[in-house]
């Protein structure tokens, strides 16, 4: 006897559709991620992803203080690549502003700048460039050279008009000095940032499953009836992953230094200490996610909703100075933003805690706030 396959039943088919719609309605977090997150991401990244390097923070030490020197500065500003934020009184002050990360470009105009131009001689302007961001450094140098060439030709034309003879050799030149990354290798810029990004992603995902796994296996109820307090449970789950995270960070750090050849110019003990602080922060974020998520799938979705913005808004790829102010505020809510400053500062600049205290303080506050929220939220879930 030959068996025939049952025909397609539209009633059963529509019943399954109705059942799945009910399931989706009972899972608002997943529905929100599916409907709202794409729009939010598009708006966020549409403004954040900007390959045009503009408004680089600039400091100027104008030793000439003449109409010609002010014209030169204004011409640079008119390119929109430079935004003068500080006027310094010494070379050391310019250097310190770059070390602190307050400026990316330092312009030093000599005291005889206008005098040399009036005589028809060549005047040199020194430019100090923070080479920790090669793309920004190259853009700044290109725009500065184009600006001085244009201004030099204008000056020569004025002199020729007065004298009737002359040379079209440039009367203004830029003398660049690339700091921290003289060859402007992107590898030197990327490796420290990759270390921070990888550690954030691994640790956040690890702990995001910690409590969810207990719920799905049914062991959470067993923990709830024990005398274990919420703070003991949260911190108890956090500590083992801190050890794993530190070991993993050490391996990644050694790979970056010895395999890719990116040396650590600053203090390694300080780097390890601040990395521990960052790991505690990201592990706490994972714990917080696990207190919100009901399933491991939800935990994964929320983790990626956190990880993706951190790649683009933290300064990992694009300089934060080029982003709109509101996008910079969003980036300021991401712990990786401050850890990247720490990594690049210690790796490339060799600076210490005297310059990194602000980032350290903010990471400490993040760790305290996130751990507290996770403990409180977990306590409410078991009441």
WOLINSUL-V650643 format. One record per pair of residues at least 4 apart in sequence whose ideal C-beta (glycine too) atoms are under 8 Angstrom apart, sorted by the first residue. I is the first residue (numbers start at 1). J is the second residue. Records with the same first field share a line. If there is no record, write none. Layout:
I: J / J
This chain:
8: 13
9: 13
10: 14
11: 15
12: 16
13: 17
14: 18
15: 19
16: 20
17: 21
18: 22
19: 23
20: 24
21: 25
22: 26
23: 27
24: 30 / 31
25: 31
27: 31 / 298
28: 32
29: 33 / 292 / 293 / 294 / 298 / 301 / 302
30: 34 / 297 / 298 / 301
31: 35
32: 36 / 37
33: 37 / 301 / 302 / 305
34: 38
35: 39
36: 40
37: 41 / 305
38: 42
39: 43
40: 44
41: 45 / 308 / 309
42: 46
43: 47
44: 48 / 309 / 312 / 313 / 327 / 330
45: 49 / 309 / 312
47: 323 / 324 / 326 / 327
48: 312 / 313 / 318 / 323 / 327 / 330 / 331
49: 312 / 318
50: 54 / 318 / 322 / 323
51: 318
52: 322
53: 81 / 135 / 136 / 139 / 140 / 319 / 322
54: 80 / 81 / 322
55: 80 / 81 / 82 / 83 / 321 / 322
56: 81 / 82 / 83 / 104 / 105 / 136 / 139 / 140 / 319 / 321
57: 83 / 85 / 102 / 103 / 104 / 105 / 321
58: 76 / 82 / 83 / 84 / 85 / 86 / 103 / 104 / 105 / 106 / 107
59: 84 / 85 / 86 / 87 / 88 / 93 / 94 / 97 / 98 / 102 / 103 / 105 / 106 / 107
60: 73 / 84 / 86 / 87 / 88 / 106 / 107 / 108 / 109
61: 87 / 88 / 89 / 90 / 91 / 93 / 94 / 106 / 107 / 108 / 109
62: 69 / 70 / 73 / 87 / 107 / 109
63: 108 / 109 / 110 / 111 / 113
64: 68 / 69 / 109 / 110 / 111 / 112 / 113 / 114
65: 69 / 70
66: 70 / 113 / 114
67: 71 / 114
68: 72 / 113 / 114 / 117
69: 73 / 109 / 113 / 114
70: 74
71: 75 / 151
72: 76 / 109 / 113 / 125 / 147 / 148 / 151 / 172
73: 77 / 84 / 107 / 109
74: 78
75: 79 / 147 / 150 / 151
76: 81 / 82 / 107 / 143 / 144 / 147
77: 82 / 83 / 84
79: 143 / 146 / 147
81: 139 / 140 / 143
82: 105 / 140 / 143 / 144
83: 321
85: 102 / 103
86: 97 / 102 / 103
88: 93 / 94 / 97 / 106
89: 93
90: 94
91: 95 / 108
92: 96
93: 97
94: 98 / 103 / 106 / 108 / 128
95: 99 / 106 / 128
96: 100
97: 102 / 103 / 106
98: 102 / 103 / 104 / 106 / 128 / 130 / 179
99: 349 / 351 / 355
100: 355
101: 341 / 345 / 355
103: 130
104: 129 / 130 / 133 / 136 / 137 / 140 / 319 / 321
105: 127 / 128 / 129 / 130 / 140
106: 127 / 128 / 129
107: 125 / 126 / 127
108: 125 / 126 / 127 / 128
109: 113 / 125
110: 123 / 124 / 125 / 126
112: 116 / 123
113: 117 / 123 / 125
114: 118
115: 119
116: 121 / 122 / 123 / 171
117: 121 / 123 / 155 / 171 / 172
120: 159 / 163 / 166 / 171
121: 171
122: 169 / 170 / 171 / 172 / 173
123: 171 / 172 / 173
124: 172 / 173 / 174 / 175
125: 148 / 172 / 173 / 174 / 175
126: 174 / 175 / 176 / 177
127: 140 / 141 / 144 / 174 / 175 / 176 / 177
128: 177 / 179
129: 137 / 140 / 141 / 176 / 177 / 178 / 179
130: 136 / 137 / 179 / 180
131: 137 / 178 / 179 / 180 / 181 / 182 / 184 / 348
132: 180 / 181 / 188 / 189 / 344 / 348 / 349
133: 137 / 189 / 319
134: 138 / 181 / 184 / 185 / 186 / 188 / 189
135: 139 / 186 / 319
136: 140 / 319
137: 141 / 178 / 181 / 184
138: 142 / 184
139: 143
140: 144
141: 145 / 174 / 176
142: 146
143: 147
144: 148 / 174 / 176
145: 149 / 174
146: 150
147: 151
148: 152 / 170 / 172 / 173 / 174
149: 153 / 170
150: 154
151: 155 / 172
152: 156 / 170 / 171 / 172 / 173
153: 157 / 168 / 170
154: 158
155: 159 / 171 / 172
156: 160 / 166 / 167 / 168 / 169 / 170 / 171
157: 161
158: 162
159: 163 / 166 / 171
160: 164 / 165 / 166
178: 182 / 183 / 184
179: 349
180: 348 / 349
181: 185 / 188 / 189 / 348
183: 188
185: 189
186: 190
187: 191 / 260 / 262
188: 262 / 348
189: 193 / 344 / 348
190: 194
191: 195 / 256 / 260 / 262 / 347
192: 196 / 256 / 262 / 340 / 343 / 344 / 347 / 348
193: 197 / 315 / 316 / 340 / 343 / 344
194: 198 / 256
195: 199 / 249 / 252 / 253 / 256 / 343
196: 200 / 278 / 316 / 336 / 339 / 340 / 343
197: 201 / 310 / 311 / 314 / 316 / 336
198: 202 / 252
199: 203 / 245 / 248 / 249 / 252 / 275 / 278 / 279 / 282
200: 204 / 278 / 282 / 307 / 310 / 335 / 336 / 339
201: 205 / 307
202: 206 / 245 / 248
203: 207 / 241 / 245 / 248 / 279 / 282 / 283 / 286
204: 208 / 282 / 283 / 285 / 286 / 289 / 303 / 306 / 307
205: 209 / 286 / 300 / 303
206: 210 / 241 / 244 / 245 / 283 / 286
207: 237 / 238 / 241 / 283 / 284 / 285 / 286 / 287 / 289 / 290
208: 212 / 286 / 287 / 289 / 290 / 293 / 299 / 300 / 302 / 303
209: 213 / 290 / 296 / 299
210: 214 / 237 / 241 / 286 / 287 / 290
211: 215 / 220 / 237 / 287 / 290 / 291 / 378
212: 216 / 290 / 293 / 294 / 295 / 296 / 298 / 299
213: 217 / 296
214: 219 / 220 / 223
215: 220 / 294
216: 295 / 296
218: 222
219: 223
220: 224
221: 225
222: 226
223: 228 / 233
224: 382
228: 232 / 233 / 236
229: 233
230: 234 / 375 / 378 / 379 / 382
231: 235 / 375
232: 236
233: 237 / 378
234: 238 / 287 / 371 / 374 / 375 / 378
235: 239 / 371
237: 241 / 287
238: 242 / 280 / 283 / 284 / 287 / 371
239: 243
240: 244
241: 245 / 283 / 286
242: 246 / 276 / 279 / 280 / 283
243: 247
244: 248
245: 249 / 279 / 282 / 283
246: 250 / 272 / 275 / 276 / 279
247: 251
248: 252
249: 253 / 272 / 275 / 279
250: 254 / 272
251: 255
252: 256
253: 257 / 264 / 271
254: 258
255: 259 / 260
256: 260 / 262
257: 261 / 262 / 263 / 264
262: 347
263: 347
264: 268 / 271 / 346 / 347
265: 346 / 347 / 348 / 349 / 350
266: 270 / 271 / 345 / 346 / 347 / 349 / 350 / 351 / 352
267: 271 / 346 / 352
268: 272
269: 273
270: 274 / 346 / 352 / 353
271: 275 / 342 / 343 / 346 / 347
272: 276
273: 277
274: 278 / 339 / 342 / 346 / 356 / 360 / 363
275: 279 / 339
276: 280
277: 281 / 360 / 363 / 364 / 367
278: 282 / 335 / 339 / 342 / 363
279: 283
280: 284 / 367 / 371
281: 285 / 335 / 363 / 366 / 367 / 370
282: 286 / 335
283: 287
284: 288 / 367 / 370 / 371 / 374
285: 289 / 306 / 335 / 370
286: 290 / 303
287: 291 / 371 / 374
288: 292 / 370 / 373 / 374 / 377
289: 293 / 299 / 302 / 303 / 306
290: 299
291: 374 / 377 / 378 / 381
292: 298 / 302 / 377
293: 298 / 299 / 301 / 302
294: 298
295: 299
296: 300
297: 301
298: 302
299: 303
300: 304
301: 305
302: 306
303: 307
304: 308
305: 309
306: 310
307: 311
308: 312
309: 313 / 330 / 334
310: 314 / 316 / 334 / 336 / 337
311: 316 / 317
312: 316 / 317 / 318
313: 320 / 323 / 327 / 330 / 331 / 334 / 337
314: 320 / 331 / 334 / 336 / 337 / 340
315: 319 / 320 / 331 / 337 / 340 / 341
316: 336 / 340
318: 322 / 323
319: 323
320: 328 / 331 / 337
323: 327 / 328 / 331
324: 328
325: 329
326: 330
327: 331
328: 332
329: 333
330: 334
331: 337
332: 337
335: 339 / 363 / 366
336: 340
337: 341
338: 342 / 359 / 362 / 363
339: 343 / 359 / 363
340: 344
341: 345 / 356 / 359
342: 346 / 356 / 359 / 360 / 363
343: 347
344: 348 / 349
345: 349 / 351 / 355 / 356 / 359
346: 350 / 351 / 356
349: 355
351: 355 / 356
352: 356
353: 357 / 360
356: 360
357: 361
358: 362
359: 363
360: 364
361: 365
362: 366
363: 367
364: 368
365: 369
366: 370
367: 371
368: 372
369: 373
370: 374
371: 375
372: 376
373: 377
374: 378
375: 379
376: 380
377: 381
378: 382
379: 383
